[in-house]
Amino acid sequence: MFLFIYGKVEEYHTKAKLISSPVGMVITCRFKHKPMNNTVLPNKLENIFKRLFSCYGRQHWWPGETPFEVMAGAILTQNTAWENASRAVGNLKNCSALNPRALQQMSSDNLALLIRPSGYFNTKALKLKSLVDWLGQTCGFNLSLLEALSTDHIRHSLLSVHGIGPETADSILLYALGRPVFVIDAYTRRIISRIGITTGGDDSYDDYQRLFMANLEPDAVLYNEYHALLVKHAKISCKKQPDCKSCCITDICYSCSGRI
């Protein structure tokens, strides 16, 4: 099961029911909260998700045809826009090099040339080589063998790979392997902090991730869509210089009240 592949509509619909309304497609989500006495935060997270989904619809993310393509893309998009990473992915595809064995055999210099559009190409070539080495050692390039390993085991192992930090590791787990791990990035931090939701910690990566995973049942399909919607919203409305007039969650956003 690879959630990034286009066409998993029937699987998604087991998690959410779409109904028609005058304003378009509105989501009624089977949004499962973890049992707890205080449901204020889970309800708020549910409300945010429903509004974003109603506004933007399904995001069909991550764009990729194979699990390895998603893994490579997670590295190539580091410190750059996806458009640039996508051009690098396209170059690898055009050379029939978007698979572990091909990258293993390719020289670092040639690989760097192909992924040049993604920026930091020499560094990223080394990171891709390191990922390939890890796949060879962990599953002999047979990614289906990873299904037998626990999520915690894979994550811990990925974090030992050169160039793979928490966000990249979790992107691989969620988008390439379909594991219920919520991805945290700068967009998520920006939106959640502006809304006024506090993590209860020092706002580290783990604190933000715990905010979602401690309040929502583990659901890779939901985590996939939720994170993709947050990214979309951050690019459309909740930019570095926010466009609050176009925002679909202004009435529950603490920081926007003085801007409109």
C-alpha positions, 0 to 999 in steps of 0.5 A: 500500500503506497498512499502517494500513488494517484487513484487511491480514492476508494481507500481515502473514502473509507476514512472520509465521506464527501457530500455535495453542498452549495459551496462545493465538496465538503468533508464529513470526516470519520475523524477519530480522537484518542480517548481523553477527558479534554477534547478541545484540542482534538476538536480544534484540529478536526475543525482546521482539517475540515475547513482546509479540505473544504477549501482546497480539496484533495491534494494528491500528494506526494506526486510519485510513481514508486516508493523510491521516487518519493524517497529520492524526492524527499531528499531533493526537495530539502532547502528548495521549492518542489518545482526545482526538486521535480526537475531533478527527478525528471532528469533522473527519470529521463536517464532511467536512473530513478532506481536504487541500483542505477544510482548505486552504479552511477558516479557521484559527479554524474549524479550531481549533474543530473540533480543540479536543478534541486540546488546543493547538488553535490551535497544531495548526491552524497545524500542520495548515495547514502540512502541507496547504501542504506536500502542495500544494507537494510532490504537488499533494494527490495522495499517490500521487505521493509513491511516486516520492520516496525515504524520505530525501527525504520525511523531510528535507522533512517536517522542514522543515514547521512543527510536524513533528519526528522522531517525527511525520515518522516516524509519517507515513512508517511509518503513512501511507506504508508506509515502513520507518522505526522510530518512537521515542517516550517509551514505546519509550525507557522500555521499552528503557532499563528492560530494560537495552539501551543505545543506545551513544550519548547516548540521542537520538532518532536513537540509539534509532532506530538501535538498531532499524534497524541490527539489523533488516532494513527491514520496514514491516510489522514496524516497524508492529507492533513499535512498536504493541506497545511502546506497548500494553505501556507503557500496560498494564504498563511505566507510569511506575509499572511494574506488573511483576507483569503484565509478560510480559518480567520475566525479561529486564528489568534494572530489574524484578528489585528490584520483584517 
